[in-house]
């Protein structure tokens, strides 16, 4: 799903990308793969720097 949305490169898909990245961030967080989890949270912040969920997750990982 992420690859399809990225290929379209349209801002209207940003909310779907954020949702996908959130699920992946949580997944890797639960697997204790903090580096990969951080990558997904940072991808969210690249789309929406004010995303509260991503900011809280990154604060929790630090």
GUKEPA-507793 format. One record per residue: residue in three letters; x, y, z of N, C-alpha, C in turn. Coordinates in steps of 0.001 Angstrom, whole numbers, plus 500000, padded with zeros to 6 digits. Each point is the difference from the previous one (the first is absolute). Layout:
BEGIN
AlaXYZXYZXYZ/...
//
This chain:
BEGIN
Unk500831498812500000499169501188500000500875501251500000/Unk501033500006500823500876501169500087500646500275498647/Unk500475498959499330500648500188498701499051500607498977/Unk498750499562500008499000500531499069499761501479500280/Unk499844500348501273499750501396500363501201500885499680/Unk501193499495500245501200500784499698500156500221498499/Unk499647498996499205500107500114498549499076501088499460/Unk498852500168500628499050501024499558500489501403500334/Unk500763500135501087500608501268500397499009501169499969/Unk498854499796500621498982501041500064499693500328501460/Unk499928501279500321499725500408501384498694499442500564/Unk499041499711499147498722499489500520500144498627500646/Unk501101499326499751500237498687500602500828500084501280/Unk500364501197500415500849500146501189499377499391501247/Unk498688500164500193499382499438501208500074498477499989/Unk499866499386498826500116498542499906501438499562500270/Unk500964500756499485501405499683500265500310500112501481/Unk499492501048500630500225500180501433499418498829500777/Unk498822499550499611499384498859500690500840498740499819/Unk500463499750498785500846498824499748501293500071500808/Unk500642501152499979501243500165500747499772499854501503/Unk498845500440500479499685499853501429499919498533500385/Unk499292499215499190499895498569500290501376499349499989/Unk500820500367499025501339499419499926500868500460501170/Unk499873501249500382500744500505501156499643499254501269/Unk498689499792500211499551499247501181500465498544499937/Unk499914499405498819500407498603499846501459499820500429/Unk500870500833499445501418499862500329500300500392501439/Unk499223500910500546500151500349501411499682498789500877/Unk498918499304499676499619498806500766501019498871499848/Unk500694499967498864501027498982499768501350500418500592/Unk500032501145500678501219500568500594501068500339498962/Unk499569500228498764500905500452498944499865501524499938/Unk500653500653500947499814501435500186500532500827498833/Unk501075499563499390500574500751498880499023500049498825/Unk499411498862499671499043499961498895498734500754500358/Unk499568499868501237498824500732500456500224501502499845/Unk501163500481500397500319501427499886499958500466498546/Unk500454499140499085499977500358498583498578500317499546/Unk499044499164500417498616500219499575499391501225500660/Unk500307500230501268499476501203500655500589501246499355/Unk501265499944499621500617501145499334499429500229498604/Unk499587498940499326499341500156498697498681500744500162/Unk499304499723501097498758500726500277500310501477500205/Unk501035500292500770500346501395500270500483500726498746/Unk500538499269499034500381500622498730498761500468499231/Unk498894499282500185498736500371499360499282501055500822/Unk499957499783501316499278500896500913500844500227501256/Unk500804501055500001500898500255501134499296500205501340/Unk498716500262499996499274500239501251499222498774500468/Unk500220498851499384499248498799500360500307499601501445/Unk498984500127500843500171499759501438500342498547500304/Unk499394499068499283500246498579500251501459499654499725/Unk500515500456498877501392499717499648500954500648501001/Unk499704501227500382500856500678500980499996499285501345/Unk498830499536500448499928499262501271500753498681499902/Unk499839499306498876500684498715499832501513500187500038/Unk500489501000499301501446500248499997500503500410501375/Unk499217500774500722500386500361501368500078498763500887/Unk499111499047499779499988498771500788501152499069499677/Unk500483500059498777501101499133499574501331500529500513/Unk500153501286500111501283500613500396500461499581501347/
//
